[in-house]
Amino acid sequence: MSDTQQATHQPRGKIVGLGGSLRAASLSAAALRAGMAMAAELGLDCETLDVRELQLPMYRPDWALADYPAEHQASLQRLVAAFRSADAMLWTCPAYHGAMSGVFKNALDFMQLLARDPRPYLQGCAVGLVSLSDSSPLGGMAHCVQELRAWLAPTRLTLDDGDFDDALALRDEAAQRRLRRLVGELAGFVASHPLTR
């Protein structure tokens, strides 16, 4: 295979999806699956972090990663490794009482473990935001993106249960177009701002 052929088969960067909820039939997890499928179509290397599957402990600011109990080590190491490897992230979060869910924010809090990295937090990374049910989490999510030194994609989405079918597939065409636009913005940023590691 020629160098040109190899280049066309290599991923165009890595996107990490973070989202879901503790609900079994989670719309935010469904939105995350839809977005990550679109990212794969664009040639991005994809890794999905579903907060329900991770079962993370509460973040303890005075603990190092090794201080957490053994039963949480695999999930925490996967979480931190994914954060470090991301060129872009897609965040999907339900609205709970006018804010992002506690389990989602808790996952973000573990980014403090990247504070002393050569590339601290999410510096140089692009982040796209999707909220479920209403738009109230988007402001807080955007502030987190800023504090983590990442680039915020201009398109932000709010989806609701009417956008999904009974199998939790994203069925609404307008919602699909908006999500595809958001994912395209992330892919475009990654292509034009390659990270050096």
Backbone hydrogen bonds, N-H to C=O, Kabsch-Sander energy under -0.5 kcal/mol:
donor,donor_aa,acceptor,acceptor_aa,energy
6,Q,2,S,-2.7
7,A,3,D,-2.3
8,T,4,T,-1.5
9,H,5,Q,-0.8
9,H,6,Q,-0.8
10,Q,6,Q,-0.7
10,Q,7,A,-0.7
12,R,43,G,-1.9
15,I,45,D,-3.0
16,V,88,A,-2.5
17,G,15,I,-0.5
17,G,47,E,-2.9
18,L,90,L,-2.8
19,G,49,L,-2.1
20,G,92,T,-0.6
26,S,23,R,-0.5
26,S,24,A,-1.1
30,A,26,S,-1.8
31,A,27,L,-2.7
32,L,28,S,-2.0
33,R,29,A,-2.3
34,A,30,A,-2.1
35,G,31,A,-2.4
36,M,32,L,-2.6
37,A,33,R,-2.0
38,M,34,A,-1.8
39,A,35,G,-2.0
40,A,36,M,-2.2
41,E,37,A,-1.7
42,L,38,M,-1.0
43,G,40,A,-1.6
44,L,39,A,-2.0
45,D,13,G,-3.0
47,E,15,I,-1.9
49,L,17,G,-3.6
50,D,48,T,-0.6
51,V,19,G,-2.7
51,V,49,L,-0.6
53,E,50,D,-0.5
54,L,50,D,-2.2
55,Q,51,V,-1.6
63,W,60,R,-2.0
67,D,64,A,-1.6
68,Y,65,L,-1.3
72,H,69,P,-1.9
73,Q,69,P,-0.6
73,Q,70,A,-1.1
74,A,70,A,-0.5
76,L,72,H,-2.4
77,Q,73,Q,-2.8
78,R,74,A,-2.1
79,L,75,S,-2.6
80,V,76,L,-2.7
81,A,77,Q,-2.2
82,A,78,R,-2.3
83,F,79,L,-2.4
84,R,80,V,-2.3
85,S,81,A,-1.6
86,A,82,A,-0.8
86,A,83,F,-0.9
87,D,14,K,-2.4
88,A,14,K,-1.6
89,M,126,A,-2.9
90,L,16,V,-1.8
91,W,128,G,-3.0
92,T,18,L,-2.1
93,C,130,V,-2.2
95,A,132,L,-1.6
96,Y,94,P,-0.6
96,Y,99,A,-3.0
97,H,95,A,-0.5
99,A,96,Y,-1.0
101,S,94,P,-0.7
105,K,101,S,-2.3
106,N,102,G,-2.5
107,A,103,V,-1.4
108,L,104,F,-1.9
109,D,105,K,-2.0
110,F,106,N,-0.8
110,F,107,A,-0.9
111,M,108,L,-2.2
112,Q,109,D,-1.8
113,L,110,F,-1.8
114,L,111,M,-2.1
115,A,112,Q,-1.7
117,D,114,L,-1.6
121,Y,114,L,-1.0
122,L,148,L,-2.1
123,Q,120,P,-2.3
124,G,149,R,-1.0
125,C,122,L,-2.5
126,A,87,D,-1.6
127,V,151,W,-2.9
128,G,89,M,-2.4
129,L,155,T,-0.6
130,V,91,W,-2.0
131,S,157,L,-2.7
132,L,93,C,-1.7
133,S,159,L,-2.7
134,D,132,L,-1.3
138,L,135,S,-1.7
139,G,135,S,-0.5
140,G,136,S,-0.6
141,M,137,P,-2.6
142,A,138,L,-2.7
143,H,139,G,-2.0
144,C,140,G,-1.9
145,V,141,M,-2.2
146,Q,142,A,-2.2
147,E,143,H,-2.6
148,L,144,C,-2.0
149,R,146,Q,-1.7
150,A,145,V,-2.2
151,W,125,C,-3.1
153,A,127,V,-2.7
153,A,151,W,-0.6
157,L,129,L,-2.0
159,L,131,S,-2.6
163,D,160,D,-2.1
164,F,161,D,-1.4
165,D,169,A,-2.3
168,L,165,D,-2.1
171,R,163,D,-2.3
171,R,169,A,-0.7
172,D,163,D,-1.7
176,Q,172,D,-2.3
177,R,173,E,-2.4
178,R,174,A,-2.2
179,L,175,A,-2.5
180,R,176,Q,-2.6
181,R,177,R,-2.2
182,L,178,R,-2.2
183,V,179,L,-2.6
184,G,180,R,-2.3
185,E,181,R,-2.0
186,L,182,L,-1.9
187,A,183,V,-2.5
188,G,184,G,-2.5
189,F,185,E,-2.2
190,V,186,L,-2.4
191,A,187,A,-2.3
192,S,188,G,-1.7
193,H,189,F,-1.5
197,R,195,L,-0.6
